Amino acid sequence: MPNIKSAEKRMLIAKVRAARNKAAKSALKTNIKKFDAAVESGNRDEAASAYKVAVKAVDKAAVKGLIHKNNAARKKSAMSVKLNGMGE
C-alpha cells in the first residue's frame, strides 16, 4: 500500500480508469459480435445497421486510446470485407 497521500489518490484514479476502460472495451467487443451475428444470420439490412454502430464504436475506441489506430483500421477493414461479401 502507498504511504503517501498523493500515491493513494493515484491508485484510486488508476482503479477507476481501469474499470472504465474495461467496460468500454467490453462494449466495443459486444458491438463487433453483434455485427458478426448479423452477418451470420444473412440479413443484410440488419448487418448494415450493426456495421455503422460497430465502426463508430471502433473509431471512438481508437480516439480514446483503448486500441491502436492500426488495430482499429484492421477491424474496420475486416468488417467491410464481411459486409461486402454478403451479397444482395
N, C-alpha and C positions, 0 to 999 in steps of 0.2 A: 504494500500500500504506500502511496505517496505521503511524504512528510510535510510537504509544502502546500499551502492552500491553493496556489495557482495551479499546481500539478493535479490536485484533486478536481479542480474545475475542468482542466483539460481532459482528464479521464472521463468525467461525466459527459462532456461535449462529444468526445470520441464515441462513447456508447450510443448516444442519441443519434449521431450521424450514421453510425454503422447500421443501426436499426432502420433508419430512413432509407439508406442505400439498399439494404436487403429487401425492403418492401417494394421499392421502385424496380429493382432488378427482377423480383418475382412477378410483378405486374407486367413487365416487358416480356418475360418468358410466356406468361399466360396469353398475351395478345398474339404472340407468334404461334403458339399452339392452337389458338382459335382459328387463325388463318390456315394452318396446316389441316385442321379438321374440316374446314370449309372446302379446301381443295380436294381432300379425300372423298367428301360427300358428292362432289361433282357439280355442285350448284355454283355457277359462275357469278351470278349476281351477289350471292352471299360472300363468295370468296373475294370479289372486288371490293365490297364494303369492308371486309375484315382486313384486306390488304392496306387500304387507306389508314385504318386505325393502327395497324402494326407498323407501317412505315413512319407514321407520326411519332409513335412511341420509341422507335429505334432512333430517330433523329433527336428526340428530346433527351434520350439517354446519352447519346454521344455529346451533346452540348453540355450536359451536366457532368460529364466525365465518368459516367458509370461504365461505359465501354469505349474503346478506342475508335477513332473515326474510321479507320480502315476496317475494323470489325463491323461497324455499322454499315459501311458500304457493301461489305461481303454479304451480310444478312439481307440487305435490301435487294441486292442483285439476285441472290438465290430465290427470294420470294417472287421477283419479277419473272424469272425463268419459269417457276412453277405456275404462276398465273397465266403467262403467255402460252404455256404448253398445254393448257386445259382444253383448248378448242372451243368452238361456239356451241 
